[in-house]
Amino acid sequence: MRLFWAMVARFHQPAQVITTVFGVTVLLGTALLSSPLATTSGKPATWITALFTATSAVCVNGLTVVDTATHWSVFGEVVIAVLIQVGGLGIMTLATVFTLLVSRRLGLRARLSAQAETRVLNGSDLRRVVGKVVLFNLLCEAVVGTVLTLRFVLGYGEPVGRGLYLGLFHAVSSFNNAGFALWPDSLVRFAADPWVCLTVATAVIVGGLGYPVVFELRRSWRRPGRWSLLTRITLTVTTVLLASGTLLFLLTEWTNPRTLGPMDEQGKLLTAFFTAVMPRSAGFNSIDITQMHPSSWLVTELLMFVGGGSAGTAGGIKVTTLGLLTFIVWAELRGESRVNIGHRRLTEAAQRQAVSLTVLSVALVALFSYTLLVLTPHSPDRVLFEVVSAFGTTGLSVGVASTVSPAAQMLLTLLMFVGRIGPLTLGSALALKERTRRYELPEEDVIVG
């Protein structure tokens, strides 16, 4: 363990560490899910099914090619839950380590901030920070699991043992933004139940905010004026996305007889809010996604592409990236030479990183969408939905993943893996690679647009 922390403290290529850790975990999960003990039929799952499911669990995605509730045995479900837990903790831990390496201010004490600025981390400090992340993760899952267990036992008559199992599994799945459910219809049967839906939605939001934001709020939630720029952007953009998503789903699905139409007003509001939360990277659904209007699919795709907060369990390009891009565009429209956010000026390095991450992510989605269109007979809107869901590690599906060829499933498996480690790897690598040029070249203007 000491060797590991020493290696991380001196590490300058995060791509290698992240890829190796997640790759080995996926292979171990694939081997376990390939066992006859992992299926209800007692027959070994095909290698592509085991690999796809293990990748989806480790990358806390939620996309599946078989029904989790009926295909996998209790042993298989436990393996999936463990992979989700390992993947979620691994994401938060590695994200925290590399964020400490490249960030100037996370709301930590001055000494740790100074160490982060100089790219030096003391092993004891690093262990303490990571320990807080792990403790926070487990405490949140315990609270969510308790609420869900009580609801399943008292509200639905589940035996205590079964209720506890369901509660803990979905607590792990929701807080880590995985989206695996132990019912064939996900959470559709609980669409009108605020105890289940709001508990799961809250776990998804908190898990997706990210460690730096959550811990800064814990220390100074009564003093918004002292919040860091990261916390302000994360909370603002998250609130805007949740509110606008809920409103748009209400407008487009209000009279849809296959989704919100049959519900009362309270049920429609609850379901619309739940549907707006899940594209942050969770993957649960309380209505049939395939029956939504194409306009609602588009809204969902945009929300999935953005995802959640930095250094959390959510995927996507992150809400902070969207926030930075918004201020960059606003400054350009106003003709300002500097990008100012509140009383702070955004560094040029942060601007370049936000633009680079977004452009590369769009290119990745476009490339995989084209390739999947060549390999499958599905329409472009369905393919795009599935690709964005895989890239954003969301897990919402319109039925493409489970009905395509093994080659196409392998492509989605690769995209889930790249989508999980890509933004974190790229963001860390860009920041750590920053260097100062010792000379300047002559300027020349280029016509844009």
Backbone torsions as a table, in degrees:
resi	resn	phi	psi	omega
1	MET	NA	-41.5	178.3
2	ARG	-62.9	-37.9	177.9
3	LEU	-63.1	-38.1	179.9
4	PHE	-63.3	-47.9	-178.3
5	TRP	-65.5	-36.7	177.9
6	ALA	-63.7	-38.8	179.4
7	MET	-66.1	-45.1	-179.0
8	VAL	-63.4	-39.4	-177.6
9	ALA	-62.4	-28.9	-178.5
10	ARG	-104.7	3.7	-170.8
11	PHE	-77.4	135.7	179.9
12	HIS	-122.5	5.2	177.3
13	GLN	-128.4	80.1	-176.9
14	PRO	-61.0	-26.7	-178.2
15	ALA	-58.8	-39.2	-177.8
16	GLN	-67.7	-46.1	-178.6
17	VAL	-65.1	-47.1	-176.8
18	ILE	-64.9	-47.9	-178.9
19	THR	-61.0	-43.1	-178.9
20	THR	-64.9	-48.2	-177.8
21	VAL	-60.9	-48.4	-177.7
22	PHE	-71.1	-36.9	179.0
23	GLY	-63.2	-44.9	178.9
24	VAL	-64.1	-40.8	179.2
25	THR	-63.7	-40.2	177.8
26	VAL	-62.4	-43.5	180.0
27	LEU	-64.0	-40.7	177.0
28	LEU	-64.1	-42.1	177.7
29	GLY	-64.3	-38.7	178.2
30	THR	-62.0	-42.4	179.5
31	ALA	-63.3	-42.2	-179.6
32	LEU	-67.7	-41.6	-179.2
33	LEU	-73.8	-15.6	176.2
34	SER	-81.1	-8.3	-179.6
35	SER	-72.6	145.0	175.6
36	PRO	-58.9	-24.5	179.0
37	LEU	-67.9	-18.1	-173.2
38	ALA	-85.4	-11.0	-177.2
39	THR	-115.3	154.4	178.9
40	THR	-71.8	-26.3	-178.9
41	SER	-79.8	-16.1	-176.7
42	GLY	81.2	2.0	177.4
43	LYS	-101.1	140.7	-179.5
44	PRO	-60.1	138.9	174.9
45	ALA	-69.3	152.5	176.9
46	THR	-63.4	155.6	-176.1
47	TRP	-62.7	-35.9	-178.6
48	ILE	-71.2	-35.7	177.1
49	THR	-66.0	-44.6	179.3
50	ALA	-65.2	-42.9	-179.6
51	LEU	-65.8	-45.0	-179.4
52	PHE	-60.6	-47.0	-177.2
53	THR	-67.1	-42.5	179.5
54	ALA	-63.4	-42.8	178.1
55	THR	-63.4	-43.6	179.3
56	SER	-61.8	-39.0	-179.4
57	ALA	-72.0	-48.3	-179.1
58	VAL	-63.6	-38.7	179.8
59	CYS	-85.5	10.4	-178.3
60	VAL	42.2	52.1	-177.7
61	ASN	-92.9	-66.3	-179.7
62	GLY	109.4	-11.7	175.0
63	LEU	-65.9	140.4	-179.6
64	THR	-136.1	154.7	174.8
65	VAL	-109.8	-8.3	174.3
66	VAL	-135.8	160.4	179.5
67	ASP	-74.4	119.3	-177.1
68	THR	-59.5	-39.8	-173.8
69	ALA	-69.8	-31.1	-174.3
70	THR	-109.1	-26.5	-176.2
71	HIS	-82.2	-40.9	-174.3
72	TRP	-94.8	142.1	176.0
73	SER	-77.7	179.9	176.8
74	VAL	-59.7	-40.4	177.1
75	PHE	-60.1	-45.9	179.0
76	GLY	-62.3	-41.0	179.2
77	GLU	-65.6	-38.4	177.5
78	VAL	-65.3	-40.6	176.7
79	VAL	-59.7	-44.4	179.3
80	ILE	-61.6	-43.7	179.4
81	ALA	-62.4	-41.6	179.2
82	VAL	-65.5	-41.6	178.0
83	LEU	-63.2	-38.8	176.7
84	ILE	-62.8	-45.6	-179.1
85	GLN	-62.7	-45.9	179.1
86	VAL	-63.4	-43.5	179.2
87	GLY	-64.1	-44.1	-179.8
88	GLY	-64.9	-47.7	177.8
89	LEU	-64.6	-38.2	179.1
90	GLY	-63.8	-40.8	179.4
91	ILE	-62.9	-49.9	-177.9
92	MET	-65.5	-39.3	-178.5
93	THR	-67.4	-51.8	-179.9
94	LEU	-64.3	-39.2	178.1
95	ALA	-62.1	-41.0	179.3
96	THR	-64.9	-44.2	-179.7
97	VAL	-59.1	-50.2	-176.1
98	PHE	-76.2	-25.2	173.4
99	THR	-67.9	-39.6	176.3
100	LEU	-62.9	-32.2	-179.5
101	LEU	-70.3	-30.3	-170.9
102	VAL	-116.0	-9.9	-174.5
103	SER	-95.0	146.2	178.9
104	ARG	-91.3	-23.5	-179.2
105	ARG	-154.4	118.9	175.5
106	LEU	-120.3	11.7	-177.4
107	GLY	82.5	9.7	176.6
108	LEU	-83.4	174.7	-179.6
109	ARG	-64.2	158.6	-172.6
110	ALA	-60.0	-37.0	-177.6
111	ARG	-63.3	-44.4	179.8
112	LEU	-68.2	-35.8	176.9
113	SER	-63.5	-41.1	178.8
114	ALA	-64.2	-38.5	177.0
115	GLN	-63.9	-39.3	179.8
116	ALA	-65.3	-38.3	-179.1
117	GLU	-63.1	-36.4	-177.6
118	THR	-92.0	9.4	179.5
119	ARG	65.0	22.9	-179.9
120	VAL	-119.1	131.8	178.7
121	LEU	-125.4	132.3	174.1
122	ASN	-80.2	136.7	-175.4
123	GLY	-56.7	-42.0	-177.8
124	SER	-67.0	-40.0	177.5
125	ASP	-62.4	-44.0	-178.7
126	LEU	-63.8	-43.1	178.4
127	ARG	-63.2	-37.7	-179.5
128	ARG	-66.6	-42.1	179.1
129	VAL	-64.3	-47.6	179.7
130	VAL	-64.2	-37.1	176.8
131	GLY	-59.7	-38.9	177.3
132	LYS	-65.3	-38.0	178.8
133	VAL	-62.4	-47.4	-179.1
134	VAL	-63.5	-44.8	-179.9
135	LEU	-62.5	-42.6	178.7
136	PHE	-62.0	-43.3	179.0
137	ASN	-59.5	-50.2	-176.7
138	LEU	-67.1	-38.3	178.8
139	LEU	-64.9	-42.8	179.2
140	CYS	-63.3	-43.1	178.9
141	GLU	-64.2	-36.3	178.6
142	ALA	-64.9	-42.2	179.1
143	VAL	-65.5	-47.9	179.6
144	VAL	-62.7	-43.6	179.5
145	GLY	-61.9	-37.6	178.7
146	THR	-65.1	-46.1	180.0
147	VAL	-62.3	-46.6	-178.6
148	LEU	-66.4	-39.8	178.9
149	THR	-60.4	-47.9	179.3
150	LEU	-60.4	-39.1	-179.6
151	ARG	-67.7	-44.4	-179.6
152	PHE	-65.6	-37.7	-178.4
153	VAL	-76.3	-49.8	-175.0
154	LEU	-82.4	-32.7	-175.6
155	GLY	-93.4	-25.1	-175.0
156	TYR	-125.6	5.7	173.5
157	GLY	70.1	21.4	177.6
158	GLU	-70.5	143.3	172.3
159	PRO	-57.6	152.9	-175.7
160	VAL	-56.9	-44.8	-179.4
161	GLY	-62.7	-46.7	179.1
162	ARG	-65.6	-40.5	179.4
163	GLY	-63.4	-40.2	178.1
164	LEU	-65.2	-40.9	179.6
165	TYR	-62.7	-46.8	179.0
166	LEU	-63.8	-42.3	-178.8
167	GLY	-62.8	-46.4	-178.2
168	LEU	-68.7	-41.7	-179.9
169	PHE	-59.7	-48.1	-176.7
170	HIS	-76.1	-21.5	172.6
171	ALA	-67.7	-45.7	177.2
172	VAL	-63.4	-43.5	-177.5
173	SER	-66.8	-38.1	-176.8
174	SER	-79.1	-46.2	-178.2
175	PHE	-64.0	-35.3	178.5
176	ASN	-85.9	8.5	176.0
177	ASN	58.3	37.3	-177.0
178	ALA	-88.1	-45.9	176.2
179	GLY	87.9	5.3	174.1
180	PHE	-72.8	134.3	178.5
181	ALA	-128.3	154.3	-178.2
182	LEU	-100.6	25.9	171.4
183	TRP	-129.0	142.9	-177.5
184	PRO	-58.5	-28.6	-178.8
185	ASP	-100.0	22.3	-176.5
186	SER	60.2	-117.3	-179.3
187	LEU	-116.1	25.4	-179.1
188	VAL	-60.7	-37.6	-178.8
189	ARG	-66.1	-16.0	-179.7
190	PHE	-108.0	18.9	-173.9
191	ALA	-57.1	-34.3	-177.4
192	ALA	-98.5	7.5	-177.1
193	ASP	-99.8	104.3	-178.7
194	PRO	-66.5	-28.4	-179.5
195	TRP	-62.4	-41.9	-179.7
196	VAL	-79.5	-51.6	-173.8
197	CYS	-65.8	-45.3	-178.3
198	LEU	-70.9	-34.2	177.0
199	THR	-64.9	-47.2	178.5
200	VAL	-63.7	-43.2	-179.5
201	ALA	-62.4	-41.5	178.9
202	THR	-63.5	-42.5	178.1
203	ALA	-61.6	-41.1	179.1
204	VAL	-63.7	-44.2	-178.6
205	ILE	-65.1	-48.4	-178.3
206	VAL	-63.9	-44.4	179.0
207	GLY	-63.9	-28.9	-178.0
208	GLY	-89.1	-7.3	179.9
209	LEU	-70.8	-36.0	-178.8
210	GLY	103.4	145.3	-177.6
211	TYR	-56.4	-48.2	-176.9
212	PRO	-58.0	-41.7	-177.8
213	VAL	-69.1	-47.0	-177.9
214	VAL	-60.2	-44.8	-177.1
215	PHE	-74.7	-28.5	174.2
216	GLU	-70.3	-38.2	176.2
217	LEU	-64.9	-36.7	179.0
218	ARG	-63.3	-35.3	-178.0
219	ARG	-81.3	-37.4	-170.6
220	SER	-139.3	43.7	-178.3
221	TRP	-68.4	-21.1	178.5
222	ARG	-86.2	-5.8	-176.7
223	ARG	-125.7	74.3	-178.7
224	PRO	-58.4	-27.6	-178.9
225	GLY	-64.6	-18.3	-179.2
226	ARG	-99.9	2.9	179.6
227	TRP	-67.6	146.6	176.5
228	SER	-73.8	166.3	178.9
229	LEU	-62.2	-36.9	178.8
230	LEU	-59.6	-46.3	-178.9
231	THR	-66.0	-43.1	-179.1
232	ARG	-63.1	-45.9	-179.5
233	ILE	-65.6	-44.6	-178.2
234	THR	-60.0	-48.4	-178.3
235	LEU	-67.5	-41.1	-178.6
236	THR	-65.1	-51.1	-177.8
237	VAL	-66.4	-38.9	177.8
238	THR	-60.7	-45.4	179.4
239	THR	-62.5	-43.7	-180.0
240	VAL	-63.2	-44.4	-178.9
241	LEU	-65.6	-42.3	179.6
242	LEU	-65.6	-43.5	-179.3
243	ALA	-67.4	-46.3	-178.9
244	SER	-68.2	-38.1	177.9
245	GLY	-63.2	-44.3	178.2
246	THR	-61.0	-45.1	-179.2
247	LEU	-63.5	-44.0	-178.7
248	LEU	-66.4	-39.2	177.6
249	PHE	-66.7	-36.5	176.5
250	LEU	-63.7	-43.4	-177.3
251	LEU	-67.2	-42.0	-174.1
252	THR	-85.8	-27.4	-175.0
253	GLU	-108.0	1.2	-173.7
254	TRP	-54.8	-43.4	-176.5
255	THR	-105.0	6.3	-179.4
256	ASN	-69.7	114.0	-175.7
257	PRO	-67.1	-12.8	-178.1
258	ARG	-99.6	-2.4	179.2
259	THR	-131.9	-92.1	-176.0
260	LEU	-86.8	-17.0	-173.5
261	GLY	-48.9	-51.5	-175.9
262	PRO	-73.5	-9.0	-174.7
263	MET	-83.8	158.2	172.2
264	ASP	-78.3	176.8	-174.2
265	GLU	-62.6	-41.0	179.1
266	GLN	-64.5	-41.6	178.6
267	GLY	-65.5	-37.9	178.7
268	LYS	-64.3	-43.5	-179.4
269	LEU	-64.5	-44.6	179.7
270	LEU	-62.1	-46.0	-177.8
271	THR	-68.2	-39.1	178.4
272	ALA	-64.1	-41.3	178.0
273	PHE	-65.0	-45.2	179.0
274	PHE	-60.3	-41.8	179.9
275	THR	-67.4	-29.7	177.6
276	ALA	-76.6	-28.9	-179.6
277	VAL	-75.0	-40.7	-171.1
278	MET	-61.5	-36.0	178.0
279	PRO	-65.2	-7.3	174.0
280	ARG	-59.0	-24.5	173.7
281	SER	148.1	17.5	-172.7
282	ALA	-91.0	-58.9	176.8
283	GLY	100.9	-6.6	172.5
284	PHE	-71.9	155.6	173.9
285	ASN	-143.2	141.2	178.2
286	SER	-110.7	2.2	170.0
287	ILE	-135.5	163.2	179.7
288	ASP	-74.8	110.4	-176.9
289	ILE	-60.6	-35.1	-176.7
290	THR	-66.9	-18.4	-178.5
291	GLN	-95.5	2.0	178.8
292	MET	-75.7	157.3	176.8
293	HIS	-66.2	150.2	177.2
294	PRO	-55.7	-33.3	178.1
295	SER	-64.2	-34.9	177.0
296	SER	-70.4	-33.6	174.6
297	TRP	-60.9	-42.5	-179.2
298	LEU	-62.9	-44.0	177.1
299	VAL	-60.1	-44.1	179.4
300	THR	-61.7	-41.7	179.7
301	GLU	-62.5	-41.7	179.1
302	LEU	-64.4	-42.0	178.8
303	LEU	-66.2	-39.6	178.7
304	MET	-65.7	-38.1	-178.8
305	PHE	-65.1	-37.0	179.5
306	VAL	-74.6	-49.0	177.6
307	GLY	79.4	-142.1	-174.1
308	GLY	-119.2	-149.5	-174.7
309	GLY	-87.6	164.7	179.8
310	SER	-73.6	148.1	178.2
311	ALA	61.4	29.1	175.5
312	GLY	-121.0	-167.3	-177.3
313	THR	-90.1	-5.6	-178.9
314	ALA	-79.4	162.2	179.8
315	GLY	-107.2	-151.0	-179.8
316	GLY	78.9	-174.9	179.1
317	ILE	-78.7	-9.6	176.6
318	LYS	88.8	146.4	-179.0
319	VAL	-67.0	-29.2	178.3
320	THR	-65.2	-38.5	178.4
321	THR	-63.1	-44.3	177.6
322	LEU	-61.8	-42.3	179.0
323	GLY	-61.6	-44.1	179.2
324	LEU	-64.2	-42.0	178.5
325	LEU	-61.7	-38.1	178.7
326	THR	-61.5	-45.5	179.6
327	PHE	-69.9	-32.7	176.9
328	ILE	-63.7	-46.9	179.5
329	VAL	-64.3	-41.8	-178.8
330	TRP	-62.4	-41.5	178.5
331	ALA	-65.0	-38.5	179.3
332	GLU	-67.2	-40.3	178.8
333	LEU	-64.5	-31.9	179.6
334	ARG	-86.7	-2.7	178.5
335	GLY	74.5	23.1	-179.1
336	GLU	-88.0	140.7	-178.1
337	SER	-82.6	-14.6	179.7
338	ARG	-125.0	149.4	177.8
339	VAL	-99.2	114.2	-179.0
340	ASN	-111.8	135.6	177.1
341	ILE	-125.5	108.0	-175.3
342	GLY	65.3	-123.0	179.0
343	HIS	-107.1	26.1	179.4
344	ARG	-128.0	148.7	176.4
345	ARG	-103.2	130.3	-178.6
346	LEU	-77.9	132.7	-178.8
347	THR	-69.3	152.5	178.0
348	GLU	-65.2	-31.8	178.6
349	ALA	-62.9	-43.4	179.0
350	ALA	-64.2	-37.0	178.1
351	GLN	-64.1	-46.1	-179.8
352	ARG	-63.9	-40.2	-179.1
353	GLN	-65.3	-40.8	179.6
354	ALA	-64.3	-44.5	179.9
355	VAL	-66.9	-43.7	-178.5
356	SER	-62.7	-45.8	-179.3
357	LEU	-61.3	-42.8	-178.5
358	THR	-67.8	-46.5	-178.9
359	VAL	-62.2	-44.7	179.5
360	LEU	-65.8	-35.5	178.5
361	SER	-67.6	-42.5	177.0
362	VAL	-61.7	-43.4	179.1
363	ALA	-62.2	-39.4	179.7
364	LEU	-64.6	-44.7	178.6
365	VAL	-63.2	-42.1	-179.8
366	ALA	-64.3	-43.3	-178.9
367	LEU	-63.8	-46.4	-179.1
368	PHE	-70.6	-32.9	177.5
369	SER	-64.6	-44.4	178.6
370	TYR	-61.6	-46.5	-177.9
371	THR	-63.7	-40.5	-179.3
372	LEU	-69.5	-32.9	176.0
373	LEU	-64.3	-35.3	178.1
374	VAL	-68.8	-34.6	-174.2
375	LEU	-88.4	-16.7	-174.1
376	THR	-127.3	159.9	178.0
377	PRO	-90.6	4.2	-174.7
378	HIS	-72.7	157.3	-179.0
379	SER	-72.4	157.3	-177.7
380	PRO	-58.4	-36.6	-177.8
381	ASP	-67.1	-38.5	178.3
382	ARG	-69.5	-41.7	179.8
383	VAL	-63.5	-44.7	179.8
384	LEU	-61.5	-41.4	178.7
385	PHE	-59.3	-46.7	-177.2
386	GLU	-68.1	-37.5	-179.8
387	VAL	-67.2	-45.4	178.9
388	VAL	-64.4	-37.2	177.9
389	SER	-63.8	-42.0	178.3
390	ALA	-67.4	-44.0	-179.6
391	PHE	-65.2	-42.8	-178.8
392	GLY	-80.8	5.7	-177.5
393	THR	49.0	46.0	-176.8
394	THR	-93.0	-52.8	178.3
395	GLY	98.1	-8.0	173.8
396	LEU	-67.4	142.3	-173.8
397	SER	-140.9	147.8	173.6
398	VAL	-110.8	22.7	173.3
399	GLY	90.6	13.0	-178.8
400	VAL	-80.4	-47.2	-172.9
401	ALA	-57.9	-38.7	-175.2
402	SER	-83.8	-5.5	-174.3
403	THR	-120.4	6.3	-177.8
404	VAL	-102.2	174.6	-177.6
405	SER	-71.7	161.6	175.8
406	PRO	-55.3	-34.5	179.0
407	ALA	-63.6	-43.3	178.5
408	ALA	-67.8	-37.8	177.1
409	GLN	-64.8	-37.4	176.6
410	MET	-63.9	-36.8	177.7
411	LEU	-64.1	-43.9	177.8
412	LEU	-66.1	-35.4	176.5
413	THR	-60.1	-46.3	178.0
414	LEU	-61.8	-40.4	-179.3
415	LEU	-66.7	-38.1	176.5
416	MET	-60.7	-43.9	-179.5
417	PHE	-65.1	-46.8	-179.8
418	VAL	-66.0	-40.8	179.9
419	GLY	-64.5	-30.7	179.4
420	ARG	-75.6	-50.6	-175.0
421	ILE	-90.0	-17.2	-174.5
422	GLY	-60.9	-60.5	-178.0
423	PRO	-58.8	-42.5	179.5
424	LEU	-65.0	-45.7	179.7
425	THR	-62.9	-47.6	-176.7
426	LEU	-65.2	-44.5	-179.6
427	GLY	-61.0	-45.5	179.5
428	SER	-66.3	-43.8	-177.4
429	ALA	-63.7	-41.7	-180.0
430	LEU	-62.9	-42.2	-178.7
431	ALA	-69.0	-42.7	-178.0
432	LEU	-71.6	-22.8	-176.4
433	LYS	-86.9	-5.1	-175.7
434	GLU	-60.7	132.9	177.3
435	ARG	-145.6	157.4	-176.0
436	THR	-94.2	128.4	176.5
437	ARG	-78.3	136.1	-175.9
438	ARG	-85.8	0.7	178.2
439	TYR	-148.8	162.2	179.4
440	GLU	-121.6	139.0	178.1
441	LEU	-90.5	160.8	177.7
442	PRO	-63.4	143.2	179.7
443	GLU	-82.6	151.2	173.2
444	GLU	-149.9	129.1	179.6
445	ASP	-76.9	146.5	176.5
446	VAL	-127.3	136.7	178.7
447	ILE	-68.1	126.9	179.3
448	VAL	-112.0	128.4	177.9
449	GLY	86.7	NA	NA
